[in-house]
Amino acid sequence: MQVLAGRAWRAPGASAWILLTAAVFLALAARSEVPEYYVTVGLFTVLLAAMHRTLLAWPTLVGVLILIVLLVPARRFTLIGVASFELEPYRAFVLFLAAGWVAALLADPRVRLRRTSVDKPILAIALVALASVVLNTGAIAAQVLQQEVVKSLFFLFGYLLVFFVVVSVIRTRAAVDRLLALIVVSACLVAALSVFESRTGTNVFSSLPRVFPFLQYNFLLDPTADLNQFQRGDRLRTYGSAEHPIALGAMLVMVLPLAIYLASRSRSRLWWGAPAVLGVGALATVSRTAVVMLLVVGLVFLWLRPRQTFKLWPMVVPALVVVHFLIPHTLGIIKSSFFPEGGVAALVEEQQGFEGSRRSGGRIDDLGPTVAEVSTKPFLGLGYGTRVIDGPKANARILDNQWLGTLLETGVVGVVAWVWLFVVFLRRMRSAAREARDDADGGLLFVALTASAASIALGMLLFDALGFVQIAFLTFIVMALGCVLLRLRAEAAPAT
């Protein structure tokens, strides 16, 4: 380990004091003479002192953010001792990361703002969001939505900030691969526990405060508040570390192409278990959105790597057999959800929503009213963050269409900005995938990033993707890693 070569470990006295302090904290914990919270903080402090060079390295900090985003459910927990403010773990860590990044920009010449191919659309997204709020200030004040709007803007700028942090501090292909491996392994853990949840009904992630006493319960999901109560047929729709089964399925599908890349690159066959685990986990959500996104992933691989994709088709049959035995009836239920009795008419009727529901309509039922509302302010919409779907100030139903929601809040200009972002990113990834001499040169990784981004871009037609913290962070992290790879590729290209 790199830390073993650090100065702290070359000083026997320092090492002895670190070990002695850790032993004292463990002894106190065993005798229950101090609260668990202080023991946890003490042990973390000791660990930080011992391994500060590694733990405070930028790739490590980005990795910790990935772990928090994927493994600690958003909204379910806050940090203990801050009951007056919903300081969730990911928020606290993003603030810490931002402060360190600003300090590094001022003091560390290796950390600097780096240009990317998507800077202009990202800037456009930020400016459009701000402009939509400024132009609707009166309406926002009349509805007393200032706090909700500011909160939504902070969320958006948090995602954009993480993008620029990752682009600035990740400087090697090896670091990119390690972060991708961390994303895949973490998502596989979520997927495996989601299959366990499907079989037992127990959501392991809801019990995190038992393991990490610095977490306290904030908001536990109530499946009965959902229209289908997280059920489809006789199967429980698992939600794992996500905020909804659809969001969980979307996250696992986004990671699946990255797992295929790592499995193809690795010499170990164990890595081929990762795509299988992620696929089974995604199907355990019994989400049609996840299935559509899986189809998009398959089409992208077939488009950009047809020969390698056809070689993988024989794996589909045993994978379906595994799904049948691990989560029985799931395949039949998914098939029935796409092709219900009554055919297309029954499917259309289902998408027209539930009469009298104040929380959710149907994808088709939402189109007419939303377009009519957009027509009143078509260019910059009603204001970013003005649609509140829960809480005492709820004023709107859930829109299972992120593009429609973006149109409503930021108008046509906002939709154009987001389309611009995805089009530029996907075109650059596709071009890099085609230009790569072979997959060892990064070609397959660019294919995987294309598939991941394309799946969520289309998935946004089927659910309010950016309303889920996990999905939004993962989208911008994937884009940031793609931009890092483009920069490394450009720097390695011979000068002409």
Phi, psi and omega in degrees: 000146180299324184295334181294340179268358182288162182296327182301324183273349176273352177258106184303325181296317179296317180297319180296317180294322178297313180295320180296317180297317178299318180297321179296315179298319180294322179295317178297321179296319181295326181270358179058035180271348176226153179299151181301326182300316182290326177296315179299314179297319180297314180295323178296321179297318177298314180298319179296320179295322183285325189234032187298328181296320180278316185292331181262007173291146185300315178300326178293317181296319176296321178297321178297319177300318179299316179299317180295315183296318185275331189251340180253110185300132176293144177076338184283333186223150168236169177283140183293144178092001180231048185296334182285349181216135183282077180270093180282157183305317183293325178295314180300318183288325177296321176298316178299315181296318180296317179298316179295323181293317178298317178298320180293323178300327182276332189243336186251113182294342180284338180258117180209160176296132182238136180286145176227169181287347183249014180300315184296312177295326178294317176299320179298318179300316181295315182293321179296319179299315179294317181297321180297327179286315181300318182286348179242024183304317181298313180294323179295317178294321181297327180267001181055051182251016184302316182295318180294320180293314179299318178299317179296320178295321177298320176301309182301311182291334174295317178297315181294322178299315179300320177305309184289329176297311181300315180298326184283324193254345178268117192238359182225156177295324179298320179295320178299313181298321179295319179293322176297318178298320179296318177300314183293314181296317179297316180294325177296321177298315178299317181297315181298317179289335176287324174295319175300318178297321180297324182278330188246341185082005182260121176267106184298325186291340178284353181253016183302325180300339177291332180264323181242094187292351177279358175262145173228150183294139179239302184213111178263136182299139176247098182303332182291342178282345178278150184302320181256010178053037180056034177235146168217118189064227178257016182254138172285131175274108185285153179230353171048236181266009182265181180263354181193152178304322179297316180296322178296312179300319180295318180298314182295323178291322177300324182279334186305314178297329176294324177293322177298319177299311181297321179295320180290326182282328184281151175273351180268132179288346180299329181296336179290348174288336183295308177301324180295315180297316180296320179296316178296317178299319179296319179291333179295341176284349182050045184253125176293327178300317179297321180294318178297318179294324175299320178298320178297317178302313180299319181293322178295315178297320180294326180288313187265337179221065186299318184295313180294326181294317179298329179293336182272349184302324179301341180282346185293317183298308177299329177296319179293326176296317178299316179300318182299320183275327181284317180229080185304149176071352185298314182298319179295321180293319178297317178300317180293329180289331176275327183232072183287166174297133185103353174070212185299324181299318180293321179294318179296319180298321179297321182284357176272002169091185182248121183299131178087356180285129178269345187263326184211139173255207176245160183299323179281319182298332183281339189298306184301303180301322182292314179298321179296320180290321179296325183299339179285329178218076191286333189277309181239012170068196184271354180116131182297129177082010182276346176273114181247120188257351176211169182090179184294340181256019181303130182226008184207158174270163177295133172257114178278051180197101183297323180295323178291319177296320177296319177299319182291319186274323184236009173071190181298323181297320179295318178297318179300320180297316180291321176298318178303314180302309183292320181296314180298313182297312183295322178295319180292321178294317180297316180297318179295323179296322181282329183280338182299136181297320177201179183290336175294336179275006178101003183301313183292328178294319177294325175297315181298317179294324176298314181296319181297312181291322179295322182295320181282328177299318177283324178300332179296344174285343190246350174200163183280073192303314185285354173281354180249118187304315183300315180294315183297313179298314183297321179301312183285330176292317177299316179296320180297316179295323175298318179293324175299315180297321177298318179295315179298323179295318179294320180292330182276346182292137179295142180290141180247000000 
